[in-house]
Amino acid sequence: MHELTILVELVGMVEQAMSQNNIDKIDTVVVQIGQLSSIVPRYMKEYYPNATEGSKLAGSKLKIEMIPGNGLCHHCDKVFNVVKNKGKCPICGADDWEMLSGQEFMLKEIYIEEKNPSQ
């Protein structure tokens, strides 16, 4: 359940950015999670309201984008999805590959809530 710890750190990062930029309200936080990371997206979504409760992010939404777990085959230089192909190159069948992507966790974007012009 390290997702809650990650979310608490994420909330702190976003709140710091809000303070530095005089932002009052956040609409959506967008993160990218690698397909091969140890982070479970379902838990991130589930725990997000708890992690933001009482913070400047309370009521905001969390959007998750998945980064595919891609590897580069050392034998035929084919880039392939490691999960889909069960760790074997779909071209030559080799299991000697280098990880290119899929272990990341990144804060990608923060959407601020637009103020009503009449306010």
CYANA upper distance limits for C-alpha pairs under 8 A (distance plus 0.5 A):
  1 MET  CA      5 THR  CA      8.39
  1 MET  CA     43 TYR  CA      8.41
  2 HIS  CA      6 ILE  CA      6.84
  2 HIS  CA     39 ILE  CA      8.25
  3 GLU  CA      7 LEU  CA      6.59
  3 GLU  CA     39 ILE  CA      6.87
  3 GLU  CA     40 VAL  CA      7.71
  3 GLU  CA     43 TYR  CA      7.03
  3 GLU  CA     44 MET  CA      6.30
  3 GLU  CA     47 TYR  CA      8.19
  4 LEU  CA      8 VAL  CA      6.69
  4 LEU  CA     44 MET  CA      7.72
  4 LEU  CA     47 TYR  CA      6.82
  4 LEU  CA     48 TYR  CA      8.29
  4 LEU  CA     51 ALA  CA      7.30
  5 THR  CA      9 GLU  CA      6.91
  6 ILE  CA     10 LEU  CA      6.64
  7 LEU  CA     11 VAL  CA      6.58
  7 LEU  CA     44 MET  CA      7.71
  7 LEU  CA     47 TYR  CA      8.34
  7 LEU  CA     48 TYR  CA      7.19
  7 LEU  CA     51 ALA  CA      6.60
  8 VAL  CA     12 GLY  CA      6.85
  8 VAL  CA     51 ALA  CA      6.23
  8 VAL  CA     52 THR  CA      8.26
  9 GLU  CA     13 MET  CA      6.79
 10 LEU  CA     14 VAL  CA      6.72
 10 LEU  CA    107 LEU  CA      8.29
 11 VAL  CA     15 GLU  CA      6.51
 11 VAL  CA     51 ALA  CA      7.79
 11 VAL  CA     52 THR  CA      7.11
 11 VAL  CA     55 SER  CA      8.31
 11 VAL  CA     57 LEU  CA      7.60
 12 GLY  CA     16 GLN  CA      6.63
 13 MET  CA     17 ALA  CA      6.85
 14 VAL  CA     18 MET  CA      6.61
 14 VAL  CA    110 ILE  CA      8.34
 15 GLU  CA     19 SER  CA      6.72
 15 GLU  CA     56 LYS  CA      7.00
 15 GLU  CA     57 LEU  CA      7.92
 16 GLN  CA     20 GLN  CA      6.72
 17 ALA  CA     21 ASN  CA      6.64
 18 MET  CA     22 ASN  CA      6.29
 18 MET  CA     23 ILE  CA      5.19
 18 MET  CA     24 ASP  CA      7.40
 19 SER  CA     23 ILE  CA      6.90
 23 ILE  CA    112 ILE  CA      7.89
 24 ASP  CA     56 LYS  CA      7.98
 25 LYS  CA     56 LYS  CA      7.30
 25 LYS  CA     57 LEU  CA      7.48
 25 LYS  CA    112 ILE  CA      6.57
 25 LYS  CA    113 GLU  CA      6.03
 26 ILE  CA     56 LYS  CA      8.21
 26 ILE  CA     57 LEU  CA      6.51
 26 ILE  CA     60 SER  CA      6.41
 26 ILE  CA    110 ILE  CA      7.64
 26 ILE  CA    111 TYR  CA      6.56
 26 ILE  CA    112 ILE  CA      4.84
 26 ILE  CA    113 GLU  CA      5.72
 27 ASP  CA     59 GLY  CA      8.28
 27 ASP  CA     60 SER  CA      5.38
 27 ASP  CA     61 LYS  CA      6.73
 27 ASP  CA    110 ILE  CA      8.28
 27 ASP  CA    111 TYR  CA      5.99
 27 ASP  CA    112 ILE  CA      5.66
 27 ASP  CA    113 GLU  CA      5.30
 28 THR  CA     60 SER  CA      5.94
 28 THR  CA     61 LYS  CA      5.07
 28 THR  CA     62 LEU  CA      6.20
 28 THR  CA     63 LYS  CA      7.37
 28 THR  CA    110 ILE  CA      6.49
 28 THR  CA    111 TYR  CA      5.53
 28 THR  CA    112 ILE  CA      7.51
 29 VAL  CA     60 SER  CA      7.88
 29 VAL  CA     61 LYS  CA      6.74
 29 VAL  CA     62 LEU  CA      5.48
 29 VAL  CA     63 LYS  CA      6.61
 29 VAL  CA    107 LEU  CA      8.22
 29 VAL  CA    108 LYS  CA      8.42
 29 VAL  CA    109 GLU  CA      6.57
 29 VAL  CA    110 ILE  CA      5.21
 29 VAL  CA    111 TYR  CA      6.83
 30 VAL  CA     62 LEU  CA      6.49
 30 VAL  CA     63 LYS  CA      5.17
 30 VAL  CA     64 ILE  CA      6.36
 30 VAL  CA     65 GLU  CA      7.88
 30 VAL  CA    107 LEU  CA      6.78
 30 VAL  CA    108 LYS  CA      5.97
 30 VAL  CA    109 GLU  CA      5.50
 30 VAL  CA    110 ILE  CA      6.70
 31 VAL  CA     62 LEU  CA      8.11
 31 VAL  CA     63 LYS  CA      6.88
 31 VAL  CA     64 ILE  CA      5.66
 31 VAL  CA     65 GLU  CA      6.75
 31 VAL  CA    105 PHE  CA      7.63
 31 VAL  CA    106 MET  CA      6.02
 31 VAL  CA    107 LEU  CA      4.99
 31 VAL  CA    108 LYS  CA      5.65
 31 VAL  CA    109 GLU  CA      7.53
 32 GLN  CA     64 ILE  CA      6.28
 32 GLN  CA     65 GLU  CA      5.21
 32 GLN  CA     66 MET  CA      6.15
 32 GLN  CA     67 ILE  CA      6.97
 32 GLN  CA    104 GLU  CA      7.73
 32 GLN  CA    105 PHE  CA      6.08
 32 GLN  CA    106 MET  CA      5.62
 32 GLN  CA    107 LEU  CA      6.97
 32 GLN  CA    108 LYS  CA      6.95
 33 ILE  CA     37 SER  CA      7.50
 33 ILE  CA     39 ILE  CA      7.72
 33 ILE  CA     41 PRO  CA      7.99
 33 ILE  CA     64 ILE  CA      7.49
 33 ILE  CA     65 GLU  CA      6.83
 33 ILE  CA     66 MET  CA      5.56
 33 ILE  CA     67 ILE  CA      6.34
 33 ILE  CA    102 GLY  CA      7.98
 33 ILE  CA    103 GLN  CA      7.84
 33 ILE  CA    104 GLU  CA      6.19
 33 ILE  CA    105 PHE  CA      5.16
 33 ILE  CA    106 MET  CA      7.24
 34 GLY  CA     66 MET  CA      6.25
 34 GLY  CA     67 ILE  CA      4.99
 34 GLY  CA     68 PRO  CA      6.67
 34 GLY  CA     69 GLY  CA      7.02
 34 GLY  CA    101 SER  CA      7.55
 34 GLY  CA    102 GLY  CA      4.30
 34 GLY  CA    103 GLN  CA      5.04
 34 GLY  CA    104 GLU  CA      5.22
 34 GLY  CA    105 PHE  CA      6.77
 35 GLN  CA     66 MET  CA      6.71
 35 GLN  CA     67 ILE  CA      6.25
 35 GLN  CA     68 PRO  CA      5.77
 35 GLN  CA     69 GLY  CA      5.71
 35 GLN  CA    102 GLY  CA      5.39
 35 GLN  CA    103 GLN  CA      7.13
 36 LEU  CA     68 PRO  CA      8.29
 36 LEU  CA     69 GLY  CA      6.13
 36 LEU  CA     83 VAL  CA      8.47
 36 LEU  CA    102 GLY  CA      5.40
 36 LEU  CA    103 GLN  CA      5.56
 37 SER  CA    102 GLY  CA      6.89
 37 SER  CA    103 GLN  CA      4.74
 37 SER  CA    104 GLU  CA      6.96
 37 SER  CA    105 PHE  CA      8.17
 38 SER  CA    103 GLN  CA      8.31
 39 ILE  CA     44 MET  CA      8.34
 40 VAL  CA     44 MET  CA      7.00
 41 PRO  CA     45 LYS  CA      6.81
 41 PRO  CA     64 ILE  CA      7.71
 42 ARG  CA     46 GLU  CA      6.65
 43 TYR  CA     47 TYR  CA      6.40
 44 MET  CA     48 TYR  CA      6.34
 45 LYS  CA     49 PRO  CA      8.42
 45 LYS  CA     62 LEU  CA      7.19
 47 TYR  CA     51 ALA  CA      6.72
 48 TYR  CA     52 THR  CA      6.68
 48 TYR  CA     62 LEU  CA      7.55
 49 PRO  CA     53 GLU  CA      6.50
 49 PRO  CA     58 ALA  CA      7.59
 49 PRO  CA     59 GLY  CA      7.85
 52 THR  CA     56 LYS  CA      7.91
 52 THR  CA     57 LEU  CA      5.88
 52 THR  CA     58 ALA  CA      5.36
 52 THR  CA     59 GLY  CA      8.12
 53 GLU  CA     57 LEU  CA      8.01
 53 GLU  CA     58 ALA  CA      5.60
 53 GLU  CA     59 GLY  CA      8.38
 54 GLY  CA     58 ALA  CA      6.66
 67 ILE  CA    101 SER  CA      7.58
 67 ILE  CA    102 GLY  CA      5.98
 67 ILE  CA    104 GLU  CA      8.05
 68 PRO  CA     81 ASN  CA      7.28
 68 PRO  CA    101 SER  CA      7.08
 68 PRO  CA    102 GLY  CA      5.71
 69 GLY  CA     81 ASN  CA      6.08
 69 GLY  CA     82 VAL  CA      6.20
 69 GLY  CA     83 VAL  CA      7.05
 69 GLY  CA     99 MET  CA      8.18
 69 GLY  CA    100 LEU  CA      7.97
 69 GLY  CA    101 SER  CA      5.75
 69 GLY  CA    102 GLY  CA      4.30
 69 GLY  CA    103 GLN  CA      7.71
 70 ASN  CA     79 VAL  CA      7.04
 70 ASN  CA     80 PHE  CA      5.89
 70 ASN  CA     81 ASN  CA      4.94
 70 ASN  CA     82 VAL  CA      6.01
 70 ASN  CA     99 MET  CA      6.78
 70 ASN  CA    100 LEU  CA      5.95
 70 ASN  CA    101 SER  CA      5.68
 70 ASN  CA    102 GLY  CA      6.84
 71 GLY  CA     79 VAL  CA      6.09
 71 GLY  CA     80 PHE  CA      6.02
 71 GLY  CA     81 ASN  CA      6.83
 71 GLY  CA     82 VAL  CA      6.45
 71 GLY  CA     97 TRP  CA      6.42
 71 GLY  CA     98 GLU  CA      5.78
 71 GLY  CA     99 MET  CA      4.93
 71 GLY  CA    100 LEU  CA      5.59
 71 GLY  CA    101 SER  CA      7.51
 72 LEU  CA     77 ASP  CA      6.37
 72 LEU  CA     78 LYS  CA      6.19
 72 LEU  CA     79 VAL  CA      5.00
 72 LEU  CA     80 PHE  CA      7.04
 72 LEU  CA     97 TRP  CA      5.72
 72 LEU  CA     98 GLU  CA      5.59
 72 LEU  CA     99 MET  CA      7.01
 72 LEU  CA    100 LEU  CA      7.13
 73 CYS  CA     77 ASP  CA      5.38
 73 CYS  CA     78 LYS  CA      5.80
 73 CYS  CA     79 VAL  CA      6.91
 73 CYS  CA     80 PHE  CA      8.24
 73 CYS  CA     89 CYS  CA      6.75
 73 CYS  CA     94 ALA  CA      7.67
 73 CYS  CA     95 ASP  CA      8.08
 73 CYS  CA     96 ASP  CA      6.67
 73 CYS  CA     97 TRP  CA      4.76
 73 CYS  CA     98 GLU  CA      7.04
 74 HIS  CA     96 ASP  CA      6.35
 74 HIS  CA     97 TRP  CA      5.71
 74 HIS  CA     98 GLU  CA      7.59
 75 HIS  CA     92 CYS  CA      8.09
 75 HIS  CA     94 ALA  CA      7.48
 75 HIS  CA     96 ASP  CA      7.81
 75 HIS  CA     97 TRP  CA      8.49
 76 CYS  CA     91 ILE  CA      8.14
 76 CYS  CA     92 CYS  CA      7.39
 78 LYS  CA     89 CYS  CA      7.82
 78 LYS  CA     91 ILE  CA      7.77
 80 PHE  CA     85 ASN  CA      8.04
 80 PHE  CA     89 CYS  CA      7.15
 80 PHE  CA     90 PRO  CA      7.81
 81 ASN  CA     85 ASN  CA      6.64
 82 VAL  CA     86 LYS  CA      6.27
 82 VAL  CA     87 GLY  CA      5.21
 82 VAL  CA     88 LYS  CA      7.46
 82 VAL  CA     89 CYS  CA      8.40
 83 VAL  CA     87 GLY  CA      6.83
 85 ASN  CA     89 CYS  CA      7.29
 85 ASN  CA     90 PRO  CA      6.95
 87 GLY  CA     95 ASP  CA      6.55
 88 LYS  CA     93 GLY  CA      5.81
 88 LYS  CA     94 ALA  CA      6.00
 88 LYS  CA     95 ASP  CA      5.16
 88 LYS  CA     96 ASP  CA      8.37
 89 CYS  CA     93 GLY  CA      5.16
 89 CYS  CA     94 ALA  CA      5.80
 89 CYS  CA     95 ASP  CA      6.85
 89 CYS  CA     97 TRP  CA      8.44
115 LYS  CA    119 GLN  CA      7.71
